[in-house]
Amino acid sequence: MKAKHVHPGASPHFSLFRFVALVFASLALANFGWAVPVDLKAYDRACGVELREDGDSLLVKWSTAAGSTELTLNLSGEGFLVRSIAVGKDGDKPVVVLRDADPFTVLTIGQRDLKKRGGWTIFFDRTSRKPSESGKLGFKLDSVVARSKGNRCMVDLGGLEGQSFSGKWRFTFYAGCDLIHLQAVVETKKDARALLYHTGLTCDPKGKTVTWIGLDDKAHEVKATSREAQPEKTRNRAIALETQTGSVALFPPPHRYFYPLDEAYNLGFTWHGTGFMDEVPGFGIGIRQDLEGDRRWVPWSNAPPGTSQELGIFWLPSLDRGSELFDRVKAYTHGDRFPAVPGHKTFTSHYHVEHATKLIEAREKKGQAVLPPALKKPEFVEVFKKSGMQIVHLAEFHNRLGRSRRDPDKALPLLKTLHDECARLSDKGFLLLPGEEPNVHLGGHWISFFPRPVMWVLNRAKGKPFVEEHPEFGPVYHVGSPEDVLKLMELENGLMWAAHPRIKSSTGYPDLYREKPFFKSDRYLGGAWKAMPADLSRPRLGWRVLDLLDDMSNWGARKHVVGEVDIFRIDRTTEFYAHANVNYLRLDRIPRFEDGWTPVLKALRDGAFFLSTGEVLMPRFTIDGKQSGENLKLDESARAKLEVELNWTFPMAFAEIITGDGKEVYRQRIDLSETGAFGSKGIKESLELKGKSWVRFEAWDVAANGVISQPLWLE
C-alpha cells in the first residue's frame, strides 16, 4: 500500500534539518506501515455499534444477547486483516477467542449461455461442463468507509480484485446480535458470467481444533493440521474453529448460497485443511460449492455485468464449544425445521421421490409381495416430519415410467399403488398426498392436485369415452386435450398450476395461454414459487415468480403462487432444508387421508396462506380486517389500514407493500434496519389505495430469507 506522505510547508523558518527528519520519518512509515484513514462521515454511534481507531487498528465493539463482541481490524495493509475477535459474557471482560486471521474468497467463473431460452432466466445450462477458472481474490487495502443505518454498522474495506471482478470486503455488525456478517461485494464489466464462490478464513492451526455435526448427527472433532484441504458433509452447513478460549463457527446464508439443482445431495459444503483449491496457502476452514453440482443441469449463479454480487458468510464467535456452539448456529434456522404457526398447517409441494415406481420395480424384480425395508419405511417420510412438514404433495411419474401414464394398462396400476402408499404412509399428524407433473395438453409443465384419489389417464385414444367404468378401478377419466383437463378438474374439484413458470420446460408459460379458458377458470391456481434462478446481487429470492404474480394480478386473473421444491431423492443424508420452502395454510387441523383433503385445496384456491423460507414468519396479515385471498370494498377515501405481525431469526432488512392498478406495479419499501436477531414486530400502515385493484406484502432479512403473502383483492 502507499505510505501516507507528509509534505513540507512553505514556512520561511523551514530548515534542512527538519526536511531530512521528515524524509526519514516518511521512509520509516513506508517500511513499518501506516493506517488507511477511516471515513466516518456516514457513521453514527447511536446505531449501537462502537467504532474506535487505535493507531493502525479499528476496534469494533457491540453488545449481544449473551454479552458483547469485539473485532479488531488491521488497517496497516500489512499482516493479518483480523487481529483479534473477543467475546464477553454477562458483563465480564471480553476474552480473545481468535487471533491473527485472514478472510478470503475464491471465485469460480464460468460462461452463461444467454442465447438459450430465457437468457439470464435459465436453468438448463450445464455451466460446469464449459471452460471455467477459479482464483482467489487479491486484497490490497486502499480505503475504509464506515456507515451506520438503524441498529447496524457497515465497514467497507476497498481493494478486492481478481477474476475480472473488483470490489470490497464488507463487515456488517448488528447491535444485540452475535453474528459477524462478512461479504465480498464485487462486480464485473464482462457479460455472460456465471459464478460460484468459496470463502472462509485462514490462520495458524497450532493449538486449534475443527468441529462439526456430521450426517450421523454426532459431534466430530479433529486437530487443525496442515493436511490437504478436504470437504466435510455437515449438518446445518456449519463448521467451527475451536481455540483454547472459545470458538468461531462459519456458515452461509441458509438458502441464498444454494443455486437450484434437481437433487438436494449434500455435496460437502464445508471444508478444512491446507491449500484449499490450490488457491489458498496455509491452513483454513470455510464453506464451498461443488463445481459439478448434482451432475445433471448445473446452472451456478448469475453474475450480470454491473451488478453488485454479495458473496456472504456468517461468523459466530463464542465462548461456547461443541454442541452448545452448534445449538446457537441452529437457532437461526429453527434447527432446520419449519416451525409451527398457530392457526396454520405447513404444506409443501412438487417432489419426485418416485416411491410408487420404485415399489413396482422392486416387486417385479424380486417377485415378492413383501415390501423391502427401505420402501416399507422410506426415509423421505422421516425427513419431512423432522423438518416440520405436515402436508406433502407429490409430483410423481416424472421418470421414464411417466410415459406409462398414457397407457391405461400401465397407468392405472401405477396410480393405484401411489394412492395406496400415500394412504399407508399418512397418519394423524402427517398427510402424504398424490400428485403429478404432466407435460401434455396445456403447454409447458403443470401440477395436478385432486381432493381425493382419482383414476385418470393422460391420453384419450380415438373413440375412447371421456370417462368409463373400469371393472377393477372404478370410474376412469381419459384426457386428451385442454378441454378434457379442465372438465376433469371441474368434475373432481381439482386444481392445476404451472410448475416452474417462465423457466425450465415452462419457459413462456403461463403467459402464452393466459387467454385460454382453462387458465381463466378457478380450477387454475396460478404458478409455483422457487428460488430459481440464483443471483447474489438480489436482496430477495424467487423474483421470477413474484413478478409473475404481479403480472397475473394486473391481468385481472385472481391467481396465487404456491411454494414448490422440485427435487428428486430425499433421505437423511440430503441437504433438504437449503433447497426447501413452505406454505402456511390457514387450517385448524390436518385432514385424514380416508376423509379426503378438500380443505387443503380450498385454502390454496382461496389464497388463504403465506409462503416462507422458514426464518421469517407472518402470523398475521390484514387490511381493514380482510386477509389474503379475500375481497376488500374500499370507501370513497380509498384508504385502508394494513396490519402485519412478523417474527424472525436473522436481523431483518426490509418489507415491501406491493400494489397494482391493472397496468403498473407500485412498491412501498419499509426499512427494518432497526431490528436485531430473534425478534418480532407489528407493522401498521395507512394505505392510500385509490385506483388500485390488489395489494400484497413481502418481508426479507439480511440473509435474503423471506415471507410472502398472497394478494388481497380490492373493489
C-alpha positions in Angstrom: 0.0 0.0 0.0 1.1 3.6 -0.4 2.5 5.3 2.7 1.0 8.5 4.0 3.4 11.2 2.9 3.9 14.4 4.9 4.6 17.4 2.7 6.7 20.3 4.0 5.0 23.6 4.3 6.2 27.0 2.9 7.4 28.4 6.3 10.5 30.7 6.0 11.8 29.0 9.1 11.8 25.6 7.4 15.4 24.1 7.8 17.4 21.5 6.1 17.4 19.6 9.3 13.7 19.5 9.5 13.5 18.4 5.8 15.9 15.5 6.4 13.9 14.5 9.5 10.7 14.4 7.6 12.3 12.3 4.8 13.5 9.7 7.3 10.1 9.8 9.0 8.4 9.1 5.7 10.7 6.2 5.0 10.0 4.8 8.4 6.3 5.0 7.8 6.7 3.3 4.4 8.7 0.5 6.0 6.6 -0.1 9.0 3.1 0.6 7.6 0.6 3.3 8.3 -3.2 3.1 8.8 -5.5 3.8 5.9 -7.8 6.6 7.2 -11.3 5.7 8.2 -14.1 7.7 6.6 -16.7 8.1 9.4 -18.9 10.8 7.8 -21.8 8.4 7.5 -21.3 6.7 10.9 -23.4 7.5 14.0 -22.5 5.8 17.3 -26.2 5.8 18.1 -26.5 2.7 15.9 -25.3 0.6 18.9 -22.0 -0.4 17.3 -19.0 1.4 18.6 -16.0 2.2 16.4 -12.7 3.3 17.7 -9.4 4.0 15.9 -6.3 2.9 17.7 -3.1 3.6 15.7 -3.3 1.3 12.7 -6.3 -0.7 14.1 -10.0 -0.2 14.1 -11.8 -1.6 17.1 -15.4 -2.6 16.6 -17.5 -3.3 19.7 -21.2 -4.1 20.2 -23.5 -5.8 22.7 -25.0 -9.2 22.1 -27.8 -11.2 23.8 -25.1 -13.0 25.8 -22.8 -10.1 26.5 -20.5 -8.4 24.0 -18.2 -9.0 21.0 -15.1 -7.1 19.9 -13.4 -7.3 16.5 -10.1 -5.6 15.9 -9.2 -4.9 12.2 -5.7 -4.2 10.9 -5.7 -1.1 8.8 -2.0 -1.0 8.1 -2.3 -3.0 4.9 0.3 -5.5 6.1 -0.2 -8.7 8.0 -3.5 -10.4 9.0 -6.6 -8.3 8.5 -8.3 -9.6 11.6 -6.1 -9.1 14.6 -8.5 -10.5 17.1 -12.0 -11.5 17.9 -13.0 -11.3 21.6 -16.3 -12.3 23.3 -17.6 -11.1 26.7 -20.3 -12.8 28.7 -22.6 -11.3 31.3 -20.6 -8.0 31.6 -17.3 -9.8 32.0 -14.2 -8.6 30.3 -14.1 -9.9 26.7 -11.8 -12.9 26.1 -10.0 -13.2 22.8 -11.2 -16.4 21.1 -9.2 -16.0 17.8 -6.1 -14.0 16.8 -4.5 -13.2 13.5 -6.8 -14.5 10.8 -7.5 -13.5 7.2 -10.8 -13.8 5.4 -10.6 -14.8 1.7 -12.9 -15.6 -1.2 -12.2 -17.9 -4.2 -14.3 -17.2 -7.3 -15.1 -19.9 -9.9 -16.2 -18.1 -13.1 -18.0 -19.9 -15.9 -19.9 -18.9 -19.0 -23.7 -18.3 -19.0 -25.5 -19.2 -22.3 -27.6 -16.2 -23.0 -28.8 -17.4 -26.4 -30.9 -20.2 -25.0 -34.5 -19.6 -24.0 -34.8 -17.2 -21.1 -31.4 -15.6 -21.2 -30.5 -14.9 -17.6 -33.7 -16.7 -16.5 -32.2 -20.1 -17.2 -31.9 -23.5 -15.5 -30.9 -25.8 -18.4 -27.3 -24.6 -18.6 -24.5 -27.1 -17.8 -22.0 -24.4 -16.7 -19.7 -27.0 -15.1 -19.1 -28.6 -18.5 -17.8 -25.4 -20.1 -14.5 -23.8 -19.6 -14.1 -22.1 -16.2 -11.4 -20.9 -13.9 -11.0 -20.4 -10.2 -8.9 -17.9 -8.4 -8.5 -16.2 -5.1 -9.5 -12.6 -4.9 -6.5 -10.4 -4.2 -6.7 -7.8 -1.5 -4.7 -4.6 -1.1 -6.4 -2.2 1.3 -7.0 1.2 -0.3 -9.9 2.6 1.6 -12.0 2.2 4.8 -15.6 3.6 4.9 -17.9 3.2 7.9 -21.6 3.9 7.8 -24.5 3.2 10.1 -28.1 2.5 9.4 -30.7 1.8 12.1 -29.2 -0.6 14.6 -26.3 -1.8 12.4 -23.0 -0.7 11.2 -21.2 -1.5 7.9 -17.4 -1.2 7.4 -16.3 -1.4 3.8 -12.6 -2.2 3.1 -11.8 -1.4 -0.5 -9.2 -3.3 -2.5 -10.6 -6.7 -3.6 -9.8 -7.7 -7.2 -9.5 -10.8 -9.3 -11.1 -13.0 -12.0 -12.3 -9.8 -13.8 -14.2 -8.8 -10.6 -13.4 -6.0 -8.2 -14.9 -4.5 -5.1 -14.5 -4.6 -1.3 -14.9 -6.5 1.9 -18.0 -5.5 3.8 -18.2 -6.3 7.5 -21.8 -5.8 8.9 -22.4 -5.7 12.7 -25.9 -5.9 14.2 -26.5 -4.4 17.7 -27.6 -7.1 20.0 -26.7 -9.9 17.6 -23.7 -12.3 17.9 -23.1 -12.6 14.2 -20.4 -11.0 12.1 -21.7 -10.8 8.6 -18.9 -10.7 6.1 -19.4 -10.2 2.3 -17.1 -9.8 -0.7 -19.1 -7.2 -2.6 -17.8 -7.4 -6.2 -18.9 -6.7 -9.7 -17.6 -7.3 -13.3 -18.0 -5.4 -16.6 -17.9 -8.6 -18.6 -21.1 -10.2 -19.9 -22.4 -13.8 -19.7 -20.7 -14.7 -16.4 -21.9 -17.3 -14.0 -20.1 -17.9 -10.7 -19.6 -19.9 -7.6 -17.9 -18.6 -4.5 -16.0 -20.4 -1.8 -15.0 -18.5 1.3 -13.6 -18.8 4.8 -10.7 -17.7 7.0 -7.1 -18.7 7.3 -4.9 -18.7 10.5 -2.2 -20.6 12.3 -3.6 -24.1 13.1 -1.4 -24.5 16.2 -3.5 -25.3 19.3 -6.8 -25.3 17.4 -9.4 -27.9 16.5 -12.0 -28.2 13.8 -15.5 -29.3 14.8 -18.8 -30.0 13.1 -22.0 -32.0 13.3 -21.9 -34.9 10.9 -24.7 -36.5 8.9 -24.8 -39.1 11.7 -26.0 -36.2 13.9 -22.9 -36.6 16.1 -20.3 -34.1 17.0 -17.0 -34.5 15.3 -13.6 -33.0 16.2 -10.2 -33.2 14.6 -7.0 -31.3 15.3 -6.4 -28.4 13.0 -3.4 -29.6 10.9 -1.6 -28.9 7.7 -3.1 -31.8 5.9 -4.6 -31.2 2.5 -7.9 -29.3 2.5 -10.9 -31.6 2.2 -14.7 -31.1 2.1 -16.9 -32.2 5.0 -20.6 -33.2 4.8 -22.1 -31.4 7.8 -25.5 -30.7 9.3 -26.7 -27.1 9.2 -24.0 -26.2 6.6 -21.7 -25.2 9.5 -18.1 -25.8 10.6 -16.2 -24.3 13.5 -12.7 -23.5 14.6 -12.1 -24.0 18.4 -9.3 -22.5 20.3 -8.2 -22.8 24.0 -10.5 -19.9 24.9 -13.6 -20.2 22.6 -14.6 -20.8 19.1 -15.8 -19.3 15.8 -18.5 -21.0 13.7 -18.8 -20.3 10.0 -21.9 -20.9 7.9 -23.5 -19.4 4.8 -26.9 -17.8 4.3 -29.1 -20.9 4.6 -31.0 -20.6 1.2 -29.3 -17.8 -0.8 -26.0 -19.7 -1.0 -27.5 -22.6 -2.9 -28.3 -22.3 -6.6 -31.2 -24.6 -7.9 -30.5 -28.2 -8.6 -32.6 -31.3 -9.3 -31.1 -33.2 -6.5 -30.5 -32.0 -2.9 -27.4 -34.0 -2.4 -25.1 -33.0 0.5 -22.0 -32.3 -1.6 -19.8 -31.3 1.3 -20.5 -27.6 1.6 -17.8 -27.0 4.3 -14.1 -27.7 4.3 -10.9 -27.5 6.4 -7.2 -28.0 5.8 -4.3 -26.6 3.9 -4.0 -25.4 0.3 -7.8 -25.1 -0.4 -8.4 -25.4 -4.2 -4.7 -24.9 -4.7 -5.5 -21.2 -4.3 -5.3 -20.6 -0.5 -1.9 -21.1 1.1 -1.8 -22.3 4.6 -4.5 -23.7 6.9 -8.1 -22.6 6.8 -11.8 -23.5 7.2 -14.9 -22.3 5.4 -17.7 -23.0 3.0 -17.5 -24.3 -0.6 -19.6 -25.3 -3.6 -19.0 -28.4 -5.6 -18.3 -27.3 -9.2 -20.1 -30.4 -10.6 -23.2 -30.0 -8.5 -25.6 -33.0 -8.9 -24.1 -33.9 -12.3 -27.3 -33.0 -14.0 -28.1 -29.4 -15.0 -25.7 -27.2 -13.1 -26.5 -23.5 -13.7 -24.5 -21.9 -10.9 -25.4 -18.3 -10.1 -25.9 -15.4 -12.5 -23.5 -12.5 -12.4 -24.7 -9.9 -14.9 -22.3 -7.0 -15.6 -22.6 -4.0 -13.3 -24.4 -5.9 -10.5 -23.0 -5.9 -7.0 -22.6 -9.6 -6.1 -22.8 -10.1 -2.4 -20.7 -13.2 -1.6 -21.5 -13.7 2.1 -20.8 -15.8 5.1 -21.6 -15.5 8.8 -19.1 -15.8 11.6 -20.5 -16.7 15.0 -17.7 -16.1 17.7 -18.5 -17.6 21.1 -17.1 -18.8 24.4 -19.1 -22.0 23.8 -17.8 -25.1 22.1 -19.1 -28.3 20.6 -22.9 -29.0 20.7 -23.6 -25.8 22.7 -22.0 -23.7 19.9 -23.9 -25.5 17.1 -27.1 -25.1 19.0 -26.6 -21.4 18.7 -26.0 -21.8 15.0 -29.1 -24.0 14.5 -31.2 -21.4 16.3 -31.1 -19.2 13.2 -32.9 -21.8 11.1 -35.0 -23.3 14.0 -32.8 -26.4 13.8 -33.5 -26.6 10.0 -37.2 -27.0 10.9 -40.2 -25.1 9.6 -41.8 -24.0 12.9 -45.5 -24.2 13.8 -47.6 -21.1 13.4 -50.9 -21.0 15.4 -53.9 -21.4 13.1 -51.8 -22.7 10.2 -50.6 -26.0 8.9 -47.4 -26.5 6.8 -47.9 -27.6 3.2 -45.1 -28.4 0.7 -45.4 -29.4 -3.0 -43.6 -30.9 -6.0 -41.4 -33.9 -5.1 -40.3 -36.6 -7.5 -39.5 -39.3 -4.9 -40.9 -41.9 -7.3 -41.8 -44.2 -4.4 -44.6 -45.9 -6.3 -42.5 -46.7 -9.3 -39.6 -48.0 -7.1 -42.1 -50.2 -5.3 -43.5 -51.7 -8.5 -40.0 -52.2 -9.9 -38.9 -54.0 -6.7 -41.9 -56.3 -6.8 -41.3 -57.1 -10.4 -37.6 -57.7 -10.0 -37.9 -59.8 -6.8 -41.3 -61.3 -7.4 -42.3 -60.8 -3.8 -45.3 -59.1 -2.2 -43.3 -58.2 1.0 -42.0 -54.7 0.9 -38.2 -54.1 1.1 -37.3 -52.3 4.3 -36.2 -49.2 2.5 -39.7 -49.0 0.8 -41.7 -50.2 3.8 -40.4 -47.3 5.9 -39.0 -44.8 3.3 -36.5 -42.2 4.7 -38.2 -39.3 2.9 -41.2 -39.5 5.3 -38.9 -39.1 8.3 -37.1 -36.2 6.7 -40.4 -34.4 6.0 -41.7 -35.0 9.6 -38.4 -33.9 11.1 -38.4 -30.7 9.0 -41.9 -29.7 10.3 -43.7 -30.5 7.1 -47.3 -31.7 7.8 -48.9 -32.0 4.4 -46.8 -33.1 1.5 -48.0 -33.1 -2.1 -46.0 -35.3 -4.5 -45.3 -34.9 -8.2 -44.8 -38.5 -9.3 -44.2 -40.4 -12.5 -41.6 -37.9 -13.8 -39.0 -40.5 -14.7 -39.0 -43.0 -17.6 -42.1 -44.7 -16.2 -44.0 -41.4 -16.6 -44.7 -42.4 -20.2 -46.8 -45.3 -18.9 -49.3 -42.7 -17.7 -50.6 -42.6 -21.3 -51.3 -46.3 -21.4 -54.3 -47.4 -19.4 -53.0 -50.9 -18.8 -49.9 -49.5 -17.1 -51.2 -46.1 -15.8 -54.0 -47.4 -13.6 -51.8 -49.9 -11.5 -49.3 -47.1 -11.1 -51.9 -44.7 -9.8 -53.5 -47.4 -7.5 -50.1 -48.1 -6.0 -49.4 -44.4 -5.4 -52.8 -43.9 -3.8 -52.4 -46.9 -1.5 -48.9 -45.9 -0.4 -49.9 -42.3 0.3 -52.7 -43.7 2.5 -50.4 -46.2 4.2 -47.7 -43.6 4.9 -50.1 -40.9 6.2 -51.0 -40.7 9.9 -52.8 -38.4 12.3 -50.1 -35.7 12.2 -48.8 -36.2 8.6 -50.6 -36.3 5.3 -48.9 -37.6 2.1 -50.9 -36.7 -1.0 -50.7 -37.9 -4.6 -49.9 -35.5 -7.4 -48.2 -35.4 -10.8 -46.3 -33.1 -13.1 -47.7 -33.7 -16.6 -46.2 -32.2 -19.6 -49.0 -32.7 -22.1 -52.1 -30.9 -23.3 -51.8 -27.4 -21.6 -48.3 -26.2 -22.6 -45.2 -26.5 -20.5 -45.2 -28.5 -17.3 -48.0 -28.3 -14.8 -49.1 -29.8 -11.5 -52.3 -31.7 -10.9 -53.9 -31.9 -7.5 -57.2 -33.6 -6.5 -59.1 -33.6 -3.2 -59.3 -37.4 -3.2 -57.8 -40.4 -5.2 -58.8 -40.0 -8.8 -58.1 -42.5 -11.6 -57.2 -40.8 -14.9 -55.0 -41.5 -17.9 -53.0 -38.8 -19.7 -54.2 -39.9 -23.1 -57.5 -40.3 -24.9 -57.4 -42.7 -27.8 -59.7 -42.2 -30.8 -63.2 -43.2 -29.9 -62.4 -43.5 -26.2 -65.0 -42.0 -23.9 -64.0 -39.2 -21.6 -65.0 -41.3 -18.6 -65.7 -45.0 -18.3 -66.3 -47.5 -15.5 -63.4 -49.9 -15.1 -64.1 -53.3 -13.5 -61.2 -53.1 -11.1 -60.5 -49.3 -10.7 -64.0 -47.8 -10.9 -64.5 -44.5 -12.8 -61.5 -43.8 -15.0 -61.1 -40.5 -16.9 -59.2 -40.3 -20.3 -57.9 -36.8 -21.1 -56.5 -35.8 -24.5 -56.9 -32.0 -24.7 -57.0 -28.8 -22.6 -60.8 -29.1 -22.7 -60.6 -32.6 -21.2 -58.2 -31.4 -18.5 -60.5 -28.5 -17.5 -63.6 -30.7 -17.5 -61.8 -33.3 -15.2 -60.8 -30.5 -12.8 -64.3 -29.1 -12.7 -65.9 -32.5 -12.1 -63.5 -33.6 -9.4 -62.9 -30.2 -7.9 -59.2 -30.4 -8.6 -56.5 -27.7 -9.0 -53.8 -27.2 -11.6 -51.0 -24.7 -11.9 -47.8 -24.0 -13.8 -44.7 -25.9 -12.5 -41.6 -23.7 -12.5 -43.3 -21.0 -14.6 -41.2 -18.9 -17.1 -38.2 -21.2 -16.7 -37.1 -24.8 -17.5 -39.7 -26.6 -19.7 -42.3 -24.0 -18.8 -40.4 -21.1 -20.4 -43.1 -18.8 -21.8 -45.9 -20.2 -19.7 -48.4 -19.4 -18.4 -48.1 -16.1 -20.4 -48.7 -17.9 -23.7 -52.1 -19.4 -22.6 -53.4 -16.6 -20.4 -56.4 -16.2 -22.7 -57.3 -19.9 -22.6 -60.5 -21.0 -20.8 -58.6 -23.4 -18.5 -56.3 -20.5 -17.3 -59.2 -18.2 -16.6 -61.0 -21.0 -14.7 -61.0 -21.0 -10.9 -59.6 -24.5 -11.3 -56.3 -23.0 -12.4 -54.4 -21.8 -9.3 -51.5 -19.8 -10.9 -47.9 -20.7 -10.6 -45.3 -22.3 -8.3 -42.5 -20.3 -6.4 -38.9 -21.4 -6.1 -35.6 -19.5 -5.7 -34.7 -20.0 -9.3 -32.5 -18.7 -11.0 -29.9 -17.6 -8.5 -28.4 -14.1 -8.5 -26.4 -13.0 -5.4 -27.0 -9.3 -6.2 -30.7 -9.6 -5.5 -32.0 -8.8 -2.0 -34.8 -11.3 -2.3 -35.3 -14.8 -3.7 -37.6 -16.1 -6.4 -38.3 -12.7 -8.1 -39.2 -14.6 -11.3 -42.4 -15.9 -9.8 -43.1 -12.8 -7.7 -43.0 -10.8 -10.9 -45.4 -13.3 -12.5 -47.8 -13.0 -9.5 -47.9 -9.2 -10.0 -48.4 -9.6 -13.7 -51.3 -12.1 -13.3 -52.9 -9.8 -10.7 -52.7 -6.9 -13.2 -54.2 -9.1 -15.9 -57.2 -9.3 -13.7 -56.7 -13.0 -13.1 -57.1 -13.8 -9.4 -54.3 -16.2 -9.1 -51.9 -17.3 -6.4 -48.4 -18.8 -6.2 -47.6 -21.8 -4.1 -44.1 -22.7 -2.9 -42.6 -25.7 -4.7 -39.3 -27.5 -4.0 -39.0 -29.7 -7.2 -36.3 -32.2 -6.2 -36.0 -35.9 -6.6 -34.2 -38.0 -3.9 -34.8 -37.2 -0.3 -33.2 -39.1 2.6 -31.5 -38.4 5.9 -28.2 -37.5 4.0 -29.6 -34.8 1.7 -29.3 -31.1 2.2 -33.1 -30.7 2.2 -33.6 -27.5 4.2 -31.4 -25.3 2.0 -33.5 -26.1 -1.1 -36.9 -26.1 0.6 -39.6 -23.5 1.3 -43.0 -23.9 2.9 -46.6 -22.8 2.6 -48.5 -22.0 5.8 -52.2 -22.8 5.1 -54.9 -21.3 7.3 -56.2 -24.6 8.6 -57.2 -25.7 12.0 -56.4 -29.4 11.5 -54.8 -31.8 9.2 -57.4 -33.8 7.2 -57.3 -37.6 7.4 -56.4 -39.3 4.2 -59.5 -41.5 4.2 -61.8 -38.5 4.6 -60.3 -36.6 1.6 -58.4 -33.3 1.8 -60.8 -30.8 0.3 -59.8 -28.2 3.0 -56.3 -28.2 1.7 -57.3 -27.4 -1.9 -59.8 -24.8 -0.6 -57.1 -23.0 1.3 -54.9 -22.9 -1.8 -57.8 -21.7 -4.1 -58.8 -19.1 -1.6 -55.3 -17.7 -1.2 -55.6 -18.5 2.5 -51.8 -19.0 3.0 -48.4 -17.3 3.1 -45.1 -18.6 1.7 -41.9 -18.6 3.7 -38.3 -19.9 3.6 -38.8 -20.7 7.3 -36.7 -18.0 9.1 -39.3 -15.1 8.6 -42.9 -15.8 9.6 -46.1 -13.8 9.2 -48.8 -15.0 11.7 -51.0 -12.0 10.7 -51.6 -10.0 7.5 -54.8 -8.0 7.2 -56.0 -4.9 5.5 -59.1 -3.4 7.3 -59.6 -6.8 8.8 -59.5 -8.7 5.5 -56.9 -11.4 4.9 -55.1 -12.6 1.8 -57.3 -14.0 -0.9 -60.3 -12.1 0.4 -62.1 -9.1 -1.1 -62.0 -5.6 0.4 -64.5 -3.0 -0.6 -63.0 0.4 -0.3 -64.9 3.5 0.8 -64.7 6.9 -1.0 -61.5 7.8 0.7 -59.8 4.6 -0.7 -57.8 4.5 2.5 -57.2 1.3 4.4 -55.2 0.1 7.4 -52.5 -2.6 6.9 -51.6 -4.7 10.0 -48.8 -7.2 9.8 -47.2 -9.3 12.5 -43.7 -10.6 11.8 -41.2 -12.7 13.7 -37.7 -13.7 12.6 -34.3 -15.1 13.4 -31.7 -13.2 11.4 -32.0 -9.4 11.6 -34.5 -8.1 9.1 -33.6 -6.0 6.1 -36.9 -4.5 4.7 -40.5 -5.1 3.9 -42.5 -4.1 0.9 -46.1 -3.3 0.2 -46.8 -4.1 -3.4 -49.9 -2.9 -5.2 -51.2 -2.8 -8.8 -53.8 -0.9 -10.8 -54.1 -3.3 -13.7 -51.2 -1.7 -15.6 -48.4 -0.8 -13.3 -46.9 -2.3 -10.1 -46.1 0.0 -7.2 -43.7 -0.7 -4.3 -43.6 1.0 -0.9 -40.5 -0.1 1.0 -40.4 -0.2 4.8 -36.9 -0.1 6.2 -36.3 -2.6 9.0 -32.7 -1.8 9.8 -33.6 -1.1 13.4 -34.3 -4.7 14.0 -31.9 -7.2 15.7 -31.9 -11.0 15.7 -34.7 -13.2 17.1 -37.3 -10.5 17.1 -41.0 -9.8 16.4 -42.7 -6.6 15.2 -46.2 -5.4 14.4 -46.3 -3.2 11.4 -49.2 -0.8 10.9 -49.5 1.4 7.8 -52.2 3.6 6.5 -52.5 2.8 2.8 -53.8 5.1 0.0 -55.3 2.6 -2.5 -57.2 4.8 -5.0 -57.2 3.2 -8.4 -55.5 0.0 -7.1 -57.0 -3.4 -7.6 -54.9 -5.6 -5.4 -52.2 -5.5 -2.7 -49.8 -7.9 -1.2 -46.8 -7.9 1.3 -43.3 -9.3 1.5 -40.5 -9.1 4.1 -36.8 -10.1 3.8 -33.9 -10.5 6.2 -30.2 -9.8 5.8 -29.6 -13.3 4.5 -32.3 -13.0 1.8 -34.7 -15.2 3.7 -38.3 -14.1 3.3 -42.0 -14.3 3.7 -44.6 -13.6 1.0 -48.3 -13.0 1.3 -50.9 -13.9 -1.4 -52.8 -10.9 -2.9 -55.8 -9.3 -1.3 -58.3 -8.1 -3.9 -59.7 -4.6 -3.9 -63.1 -3.4 -5.1 
